[in-house]
């Protein structure tokens, strides 16, 4: 017997049935006869009247003091027919309910009550939002199975979600949080569904930008963004190089030789800084990496006053050939996305006459705008650029927040990092989680498993991300025993009384023993059905939720229209062919400002 079966029986089924039978025999039957005789007397009064005593009136039909009449027989027949009809209706509804019943819902009674999750109820999150001047309460997570109350993450919370495939995370969590966000939104993904479902609704109140260098959503580069505008110093150059290193590796890869891995990141950081200070396009970095003896980057760093960085790059160039090629080869692999010609038009102007708008993160975060950053995994991935774009935009929001009252954004920004382990491997994310919440930057990271997070941030980094997230949700379809055991332990245990009966020739004896069991075992969590999620909130017990899909939200029709519109073929915008763009001579100083006619 599974824990879900046992934990909610509350004792012996035989004892319960016997108790119900005794109550019916001792109270129910006499009460029914009392009512039958009383109502019959009202319809056709008995000449001798009715006794006032309850038991005399109830049992008179058996003692002969109140003989059966046709009136009582008709009433009894009518009552029997009505009871049979009600029983048939109950049976039909029970069968229907049984088909839809979710076995896991039985665990809800042992999990958090409404009081336990008070900080996440609509009343409290709405009060908190009002203090920040925001009308919407927060990010809806779902409705409690126990009681039906809706729970939210507030605009000070950060979220982590682990949902396996085909569990409804897009339609119940990611897409609704984008649509309902009161301010700017960044959304990353390796599929087009998020943008298709939400972009038209978001476009009603702000600009929509879709970064799609690999054609995930078949978007044309109608705008461009210069990644090097983020590289203002050596620290940011090192951060971007680290994100390039993480994003360029195969899933689960731990890196190569420790020396070459570190030296390669340092070299890449130096070249990124050189391209930034020298007003060069970012693809020039790959050119330098392909020509290990080219010292143009050293000269640019020297001229800009970055002497130590120039010495570092020059030192690598001066090393023996074999050692130099090892460092350059490692860095070249990290920056491999820069040789993808399809990407060039998204990160470079097409020439002196390019009239496309340039994406400026500092402007973006000041309105209710939306940025979708899309990429695929595998060879030629644009993941490092997706991560860099996300980091640059989030950093612009953080800097803007510092200038506002209380050091937080007046209107919160939502970052939906869908498929984070595949297309947005943000190395510093665990360290920033708690900080971003205090700035009004609500980060919502989606993973398909715990091990995905470990592949990116390591075991300690994943634990830090899990611990600092104010709201964690698990949506099912994960089969990692260690993770599920940890989650089961956090959900907790309950006490129950185990009853056993032994029969012997001289009679029988009943033994009762107090025991404990998991509220949701590893097997229960592995089999969590679609439409249910477990939520762990800061300072609150675990709670079982019903998820709320887009189809059950007020804007369902708009979502359907948006999806239909963007799933149909679209013509290529006039004047844009998506042809590869090269860094033409004479435009080397045009990568830091808006291109104007």
Helices and strands as residue ranges (DSSP letters): H 3-6, H 13-23, I 24-28, H 29-43, H 54-63, H 70-100, G 103-110, G 118-120, H 122-131, E 139-144, E 150-153, E 159-163, H 169-169, I 170-174, H 175-179, E 185-189, H 193-203, E 208-211, E 223-224, G 227-230, H 234-248, H 258-277, H 283-290, H 296-303, H 307-317, H 321-334, G 336-339, H 341-347, E 357-358, H 361-364, E 370-374, H 383-402, G 405-407, E 413-417, H 420-423, H 429-438, E 441-447, H 450-468, E 471-476, H 481-491, E 493-504, E 507-518, H 522-526, E 532-537, E 543-546, G 550-552, H 556-567
